[in-house]
Amino acid sequence: MAKIKIVADSSAGLTEDEIKKYGITIIPLNVMIDGTIYVERETITNDQFPQMMANAKSLPTTSQPPIGKFVETFDKLGEDGSEVLCVTMMASISGTVHTAEQAANMSKTKVTVYDSQSTDRGMAFEIIEAAKVIEAGGTVDDAVARMKEVLSKSKLYLAIDNLHNLVAGGRINRFAGALSSLLNIKVMLQVYGGQIHIAMKGRGTKAIHKEWDKILQNMSEGPTVKAIGISHVEGMKEVNRLKDRLTKLYPKIPIVVRETVPIIATHTGMGACCLMYFTE
C-alpha cells in the first residue's frame, strides 16, 4: 500500500515534536522587511520577528512560497510511490492554496490539496487528527473527512490590541483605523467559514477582558474540549491572564502557547492574542 505523506505551509501551529512524530514536511512562507526577504523557519524565527517588525521602516510584506518549491517537494516525496496530502492556511488570507493546487497539477506525484479554512494552531488541530487517521491506515479521503469534522468543532478568536497593521496592510480603511486609535478601540475577531469576522469591538482593555470572559463561559458550557492553543505577538500579559483562566477550567489539558508566525503577526500587529480550541 502506498504511503501518504503530509505537507503543510509554515503558518500551521505545529510543535517541532509533532512535526517529527508525524513526519510532516513544512513549506516555508516568506516575509520581506525593508527590502530583505526572510524565510520562515530558515532565516527568521517566530520569536525574532516582532522586534524586527517594530524596528522596520515600513510594514513588512508577506508572500506565499514559489510554485517551484511545492513541485520540487511533491516530486521528492512521491519518489517512493507515496501520495501527498497538502494542507494550507485559509484562502481568504493567502493565495498559498492556489499555488499548491497549480503545483499539484504539475507534479508527478498524486497530490491532494486541502484548504484548512483556518491557520496557526487551529490548522494544526486538523493536521494532527489527519495524521492519526493516516497512521491508523486511513486513506486521504478519510483524513480530509476528519479535518472537516475537526474544523466544524473548532473555534478561533483573535483579540487585536492595535489596528495599525490592519490599516497599513489595507485590511481596514484608514479612517476607521484613525478613529479606533483615537478612541482606544479594541477588536475581537472570529474565524469561521474560512473568513475573518468582527465578533466585538469596544473601548479599552476592559472590553476585551469582558469578551474573553464571555467566550470562556460559552466554552465551559459547551461540548467537551479536546485541545487548546494560544498564539500571540509579544502579548504575554494577556496570554498569561487567559492561560490562568483556562488552566483552572481545564487542568488536564496541556495548553500550547506560541509566538505566532511572521505572516500572521504582520497582519495582526503587536499585542495580538489568539485562542483556538476544538471539541468532541
C-alpha positions in Angstrom: 0.0 0.0 0.0 1.3 3.4 -1.0 2.2 5.7 1.9 0.5 9.0 2.5 2.8 12.0 3.4 1.5 15.3 4.8 2.8 18.7 3.6 1.8 21.9 5.3 2.7 25.6 4.9 4.6 27.2 7.8 1.6 29.0 9.2 0.5 25.7 10.8 1.0 26.0 14.5 2.7 22.6 14.9 5.3 22.0 17.5 8.7 20.6 16.5 7.8 17.3 18.3 4.5 17.0 16.3 6.3 17.7 13.0 8.8 15.0 13.8 6.3 12.5 15.2 4.1 12.5 12.2 6.8 13.1 9.6 5.2 16.3 8.3 7.0 18.3 5.7 6.8 22.1 6.1 6.8 24.5 3.1 8.0 27.9 4.4 6.3 31.2 3.7 8.3 34.4 3.2 8.3 37.9 4.7 10.1 41.0 3.4 11.5 43.5 5.9 12.9 46.7 4.5 13.8 45.0 1.2 15.3 41.9 2.7 13.4 38.6 2.2 13.3 36.2 5.2 12.2 32.6 5.0 10.1 31.3 7.9 11.8 28.6 10.0 15.0 29.0 7.9 16.3 32.6 8.2 13.9 34.0 10.7 12.1 32.6 13.8 8.7 33.5 15.3 10.5 35.0 18.3 12.8 37.2 16.3 10.1 38.7 14.1 8.1 41.0 16.4 11.1 43.2 17.3 12.3 43.3 13.7 8.8 44.4 12.7 8.8 47.0 15.4 12.1 48.4 14.1 11.3 48.2 10.4 11.0 51.5 8.4 7.7 50.2 6.9 5.2 47.4 7.4 6.7 44.1 6.4 5.1 42.3 3.4 4.4 38.7 3.1 4.4 36.3 0.2 3.5 32.7 -0.5 6.0 30.0 -1.3 7.1 29.9 -5.0 5.3 27.2 -7.1 8.7 25.5 -7.8 9.2 24.8 -4.1 5.9 22.9 -4.0 6.6 21.0 -7.2 10.0 20.0 -6.0 8.7 18.9 -2.6 5.8 16.9 -4.1 8.0 15.2 -6.6 10.6 14.2 -4.0 8.1 12.9 -1.5 6.4 10.8 -4.2 9.6 9.2 -5.5 8.9 6.0 -3.4 5.3 5.8 -4.7 3.8 7.8 -1.9 0.9 10.2 -2.4 0.8 13.6 -0.7 -1.9 15.4 1.3 -1.0 19.1 1.3 -2.8 21.3 3.9 -2.7 25.1 3.6 -3.9 28.1 5.5 -7.2 29.6 4.6 -7.6 31.1 1.1 -9.1 34.3 2.4 -5.7 35.5 3.9 -3.3 33.8 1.5 -3.1 32.5 -2.1 -0.9 29.6 -0.9 -3.7 27.1 -1.5 -3.9 28.1 -5.2 -0.2 27.9 -5.7 -0.2 24.4 -4.2 -3.1 23.4 -6.5 -1.2 24.5 -9.5 1.9 22.7 -8.3 -0.1 19.5 -7.7 -1.2 19.6 -11.4 2.5 19.9 -12.4 3.9 17.3 -10.1 4.5 13.6 -11.0 3.2 12.7 -7.6 -0.5 12.2 -6.7 -1.3 15.2 -4.6 -4.5 16.3 -2.8 -4.6 19.9 -1.7 -6.9 20.9 1.2 -7.7 24.4 2.4 -7.9 24.1 6.2 -10.1 27.2 6.3 -8.0 28.1 9.4 -4.5 28.8 10.4 -2.0 28.6 13.3 -2.9 26.1 16.0 -6.4 25.8 14.5 -4.8 24.4 11.4 -2.5 22.2 13.5 -5.5 20.6 15.1 -6.8 19.4 11.7 -3.4 18.2 10.6 -2.7 16.2 13.7 -6.0 14.5 13.5 -5.5 13.8 9.8 -2.1 12.3 10.7 -3.7 10.0 13.3 -6.1 8.8 10.6 -3.3 8.0 8.2 -1.3 6.4 10.9 -4.2 4.1 11.6 -4.3 3.0 7.9 -6.9 5.5 6.6 -7.0 7.0 3.1 -6.6 10.6 2.0 -10.4 10.9 1.8 -10.6 9.6 5.4 -8.1 12.2 6.5 -9.9 15.0 4.7 -13.2 13.9 6.2 -11.6 14.0 9.7 -10.2 17.5 9.1 -13.6 18.8 8.0 -15.1 17.3 11.2 -12.4 18.9 13.4 -13.0 22.3 11.6 -16.7 22.1 12.3 -16.0 21.7 16.0 -13.2 24.3 16.2 -13.2 27.9 17.4 -10.7 30.6 16.7 -10.8 34.0 18.4 -8.3 36.8 17.9 -8.0 39.9 20.0 -6.4 42.9 18.2 -4.7 45.3 20.5 -3.7 47.9 17.9 -5.3 48.3 14.5 -2.2 50.0 12.9 -1.1 46.9 10.9 -4.6 46.1 9.7 -4.9 49.7 8.4 -1.4 49.8 6.9 -1.9 46.4 5.2 -5.2 47.6 3.7 -7.4 45.2 5.7 -9.5 48.1 7.0 -9.8 51.7 5.8 -7.6 54.4 7.2 -10.4 56.5 8.7 -11.6 53.5 10.7 -8.1 52.9 11.9 -7.5 56.5 12.9 -10.9 56.6 14.8 -10.1 53.4 16.5 -6.7 54.6 17.6 -8.2 57.9 18.9 -10.9 56.1 20.9 -8.7 53.2 22.1 -10.9 50.7 20.3 -10.1 47.0 20.7 -11.4 44.4 18.3 -12.2 40.7 18.8 -12.2 38.8 15.5 -13.5 35.3 14.9 -12.7 32.9 12.1 -15.4 30.7 10.7 -16.5 29.7 7.2 -12.9 30.4 6.1 -13.4 34.1 6.7 -12.5 36.6 9.3 -15.4 38.3 11.1 -15.6 41.0 13.7 -17.1 39.4 16.8 -16.9 42.5 19.1 -15.4 46.0 19.2 -15.1 48.1 22.3 -13.2 50.7 24.1 -10.1 49.7 26.1 -8.7 46.5 27.6 -11.7 46.0 29.8 -13.9 45.5 26.8 -11.6 42.7 25.6 -11.4 41.1 29.0 -15.2 41.1 29.2 -15.4 39.5 25.8 -12.8 36.8 26.8 -14.9 36.1 29.9 -17.9 35.6 27.8 -16.0 33.3 25.4 -14.6 31.2 28.2 -18.1 30.9 29.8 -19.5 29.6 26.5 -16.5 27.3 26.1 -17.1 25.8 29.6 -20.8 25.3 29.0 -20.4 23.8 25.5 -19.2 20.3 24.3 -16.1 18.7 25.9 -12.9 20.5 24.9 -10.2 18.2 23.4 -7.3 20.6 22.7 -6.4 24.3 23.3 -3.8 26.6 21.8 -2.9 30.2 22.4 -0.8 32.2 20.0 0.3 35.8 20.3 2.6 38.6 19.1 4.5 39.8 22.2 1.3 39.7 24.2 2.3 37.6 27.2 0.5 39.8 29.7 -2.8 38.9 28.1 -1.7 35.4 27.3 -0.9 34.7 31.0 -4.3 36.1 32.1 -6.1 33.9 29.5 -4.0 30.8 30.2 -4.5 31.1 34.0 -8.3 31.1 33.5 -8.1 28.2 31.0 -5.8 26.1 33.3 -8.4 26.4 36.1 -11.2 25.3 33.7 -9.2 22.5 32.1 -6.4 21.4 34.4 -5.8 18.1 32.5 -5.5 19.7 29.0 -2.0 20.9 28.0 -2.2 24.4 26.5 0.2 25.1 23.7 1.4 28.7 23.8 3.3 30.0 20.8 4.6 33.3 19.4 2.8 33.2 16.1 4.4 33.1 12.6 5.6 36.2 10.8 3.0 36.1 8.1 0.2 36.3 10.7 2.0 38.7 13.0 2.4 41.1 10.1 -1.3 41.5 9.8 -2.4 41.3 13.5 0.3 43.7 14.9 1.9 43.8 18.3 -0.1 42.6 21.3 -2.4 40.3 19.4 -3.7 37.3 21.3 -5.5 34.3 19.8 -7.4 31.4 21.4 -8.0 28.3 19.4 -9.7 25.1 20.6 -11.7 22.1 19.3 -14.3 19.9 21.0 -15.8 16.4 20.8 
